[in-house]
Amino acid sequence: MNKIINDIRETARQLLAEGKVDVVIGYEKGSLPLKATPCFVHSSEGVDSLIWDETCENNLATYVAKTPGKKAIVAKGCDSRALAVLLQENQIVRDDLYIIGVSCHGVIDQRKIGAEVGEILEASISDGKISVKGMEGDKEYLFTEVKDATCQTCRYPNPVMEDLHIGDTIEVSQEAAAFADVEALESKSDSERQEYFKEQMSKCIRCYACRNACPLCYCQECFVDCNSPRWLTGGVNRAENLLFQAGRVMHLAGRCVDCGACSRACPQGVDIRALNRKMTKDVYVMYNHESGISEEGKPALNEYSANDPEQFLVKE
Amino acid sequence: MKISKEKFGQAFDALVAEYQIIAPVSDANGIAFKGVKSFSEVKQDYLNSKLPPKAFFFPQHEKLMSYKKEGKDVTVKSELKVENTVLFGIRPCDAKGMQLLDMVFKNDQYTDPYYFERRDKSVIIGVACNKIAPTCFCSSFGLSPAGSEGSDIFLIDLGDSYDVEVITEKGKAVAARFEALSELSADEQALVDKIKDAETSSKVDVSTTTSKLDKMFNNPYWDTLQEKCIGCNVCSFSCPTCHCFDISEEVRKNEGTRVRTWDACMAPLFTLHGSGHNPRDNKKTRWRQRMMHKFNYFVHNNGSMSCVGCGRCIKGCPVNMDIRQVIDGANKAELVVE
């Protein structure tokens, strides 16, 4: 067993045994190959189910506000950023939270593997290699080949806030954020872009897995569920689906931490992140703001700074 | 009896003149049931569609009627338009799922015309599963990857030909167009027998689940079971037997439509009363309802479990809630005095 897993388990054991927390929210092995599943450990006897690897793809921050009592949470960089935003927005109480920080090299994009080998029957991960036995064939991948798209542009693999760090930290390049994916979409013509989103939105079945997986979609009543006024009819078609997705993105403006949980949760493979990334880029370029990168900051829309680039304003 | 795929394809293409044909096709998102005009468009090598074919009888968002008020006159118009339809390539789990939906939409007091107009005008050509996914667990429910229940015609893919079994009168009318049927060779018969004998490797014991759930309404099992569920609708929308719906009015000035939309027991609006009270306002009670409905209430009401083991909810769940584990957990849960 690797040291990180061992340390997570020991930390959890101690926290629970000493009564410092009521529950530890982490990951355990899932029922399918290359799948981890969120787990809630309530007593020190249960800590040995906790794991840590490249399959721990869910953003656990989504559970924090809904879980009663004092809780410890295993947090990657993106989970910690979501926690930071939740704290900035007064949704969670810092004193009720113990953050077990783990640096993350990225998670595996199972969809990419499944598209090539069919249903995954067995898989193992070791030394940066993933061996997969699929219904349509076997294949070995380098982790970098099947790293989730979100993680490829991640600039915060290390938790931005934590009570304890487990394992090594990852060296991060100091370059400015890169948005090649957004620029590629921006460089398309309006009609090409319209076609792209038409295709994407026609896949959406409005199951709201994206919204519910998102740690920052916490409205008590989502605008899609509101019936007075009624923003959407409940119809499942491209136009209504786009209104839902675009509405969600606007609500996440300056808040989205780009964890990719929405895209990974989508059972239909909708490129939800394309919209979020555009918004993230706009906020970065216009306000020089990255959300949830420290415990102290404020959300972009809650703060005014005379030094905002604000290129959209006509200045003297 | 068998029919060559060439002859079957000819009969299939000829059906296009009289029927809307729905069949599995491969699109950017995997396998989907869609309208086709020719057998050449049909994906023959597939596990199953990503979404169940129930939407062809029970659409996700359906206009039931439209109405208009002019002065004192009110006109009401039915929105139901149904074509004769052949659904080709339905897997045994989904064909069985439709039989379970039939029980919901028809009882001794009421028959749902919207569902049954479509259902009665459709012919289901089922095709046995030659390959079984690791998430398939239909054998748990006494079903089989080559079960013909719910199909009007049932086919087994033998490579260049299909083994044909005509099950119902509706199936007979379509099968009458199949030409040059011949006997199976000994080898082909052996292959058919092998496919018919196959079981899913994944199975969960449901023999005591219903009676166990009778005693579990207040069991602490539900307290922890629901913790990781994020309350989305993936499991319900991808389930071939989930059938809950909401009826609403879409009104603009003096005209409107009455629509029926899929609902899901995990959704926040599902049991919300007009008063604002919600008797199932948390995931615990919602999950209990989901389990009870499928493995207890439905059994008491209809004599069958409302799960066919297709595994779609297992594959689709963003947090890997695995219904097999949930059933197993209920089987093993310690009973408390209720």
Boltz contact constraints between the chains, C-beta under 6 A:
constraints:
  - contact:
      token1: [A, 30]
      token2: [B, 320]
      max_distance: 6.0
  - contact:
      token1: [A, 31]
      token2: [B, 322]
      max_distance: 6.0
  - contact:
      token1: [A, 31]
      token2: [B, 325]
      max_distance: 6.0
  - contact:
      token1: [A, 35]
      token2: [B, 320]
      max_distance: 6.0
  - contact:
      token1: [A, 37]
      token2: [B, 320]
      max_distance: 6.0
  - contact:
      token1: [A, 38]
      token2: [B, 228]
      max_distance: 6.0
  - contact:
      token1: [A, 38]
      token2: [B, 319]
      max_distance: 6.0
  - contact:
      token1: [A, 40]
      token2: [B, 227]
      max_distance: 6.0
  - contact:
      token1: [A, 58]
      token2: [B, 319]
      max_distance: 6.0
  - contact:
      token1: [A, 119]
      token2: [B, 133]
      max_distance: 6.0
  - contact:
      token1: [A, 121]
      token2: [B, 134]
      max_distance: 6.0
  - contact:
      token1: [A, 203]
      token2: [B, 29]
      max_distance: 6.0
  - contact:
      token1: [A, 205]
      token2: [B, 237]
      max_distance: 6.0
  - contact:
      token1: [A, 207]
      token2: [B, 232]
      max_distance: 6.0
  - contact:
      token1: [A, 207]
      token2: [B, 233]
      max_distance: 6.0
  - contact:
      token1: [A, 207]
      token2: [B, 234]
      max_distance: 6.0
  - contact:
      token1: [A, 207]
      token2: [B, 237]
      max_distance: 6.0
  - contact:
      token1: [A, 208]
      token2: [B, 232]
      max_distance: 6.0
  - contact:
      token1: [A, 209]
      token2: [B, 232]
      max_distance: 6.0
  - contact:
      token1: [A, 209]
      token2: [B, 234]
      max_distance: 6.0
  - contact:
      token1: [A, 209]
      token2: [B, 318]
      max_distance: 6.0
  - contact:
      token1: [A, 212]
      token2: [B, 230]
      max_distance: 6.0
  - contact:
      token1: [A, 212]
      token2: [B, 231]
      max_distance: 6.0
  - contact:
      token1: [A, 212]
      token2: [B, 232]
      max_distance: 6.0
  - contact:
      token1: [A, 213]
      token2: [B, 230]
      max_distance: 6.0
  - contact:
      token1: [A, 213]
      token2: [B, 318]
      max_distance: 6.0
  - contact:
      token1: [A, 225]
      token2: [B, 268]
      max_distance: 6.0
  - contact:
      token1: [A, 225]
      token2: [B, 269]
      max_distance: 6.0
  - contact:
      token1: [A, 233]
      token2: [B, 250]
      max_distance: 6.0
  - contact:
      token1: [A, 234]
      token2: [B, 261]
      max_distance: 6.0
  - contact:
      token1: [A, 235]
      token2: [B, 61]
      max_distance: 6.0
  - contact:
      token1: [A, 236]
      token2: [B, 60]
      max_distance: 6.0
  - contact:
      token1: [A, 236]
      token2: [B, 61]
      max_distance: 6.0
  - contact:
      token1: [A, 265]
      token2: [B, 318]
      max_distance: 6.0
  - contact:
      token1: [A, 267]
      token2: [B, 234]
      max_distance: 6.0
  - contact:
      token1: [A, 267]
      token2: [B, 316]
      max_distance: 6.0
  - contact:
      token1: [A, 269]
      token2: [B, 29]
      max_distance: 6.0
